[in-house]
Amino acid sequence: MGFWESLSLVLAHKVAIVTGGGTGIGKAVAASLARNGARVAIASRNRGHIEAAKADFEKLGLPVLGLPMDLRKKNQIQQTELVCYLASDLATGITGQAINICGGQTMV
């Protein structure tokens, strides 16, 4: 089994939250995770970035959830954690979460 096949097995049934996922490196990471079997949510302060990225993902046939979130605001982080916890806990076959943080903003 090659690297990419084993990566797909590792990521299957995982939830990946990619902050800064609307553009640049974060978007590329999110797309790679989605192509390899993860259920991906992209988070960004900019709703326009989220919508543009979602459109790009749809063109590739990759499902993605957009989460407007500002990492500088603790309450928004906590709300996102709760949403992802409930999604992973209630969805059949979801066994874990991977969180990847991209971007240059100061975190709380």
Buried (B, 14 or more C-beta within 10 A) or exposed (E): EEEEEEBBEEBEBBBBBBBBBBBEEBBEBBBBBBBBBBBBBBBBBBEEBBEBBBEBBEEEEBEBBBBBBBBEEEEBBEEBEEBBEEBBEEEEEBEEBBBBBBBEEEEE
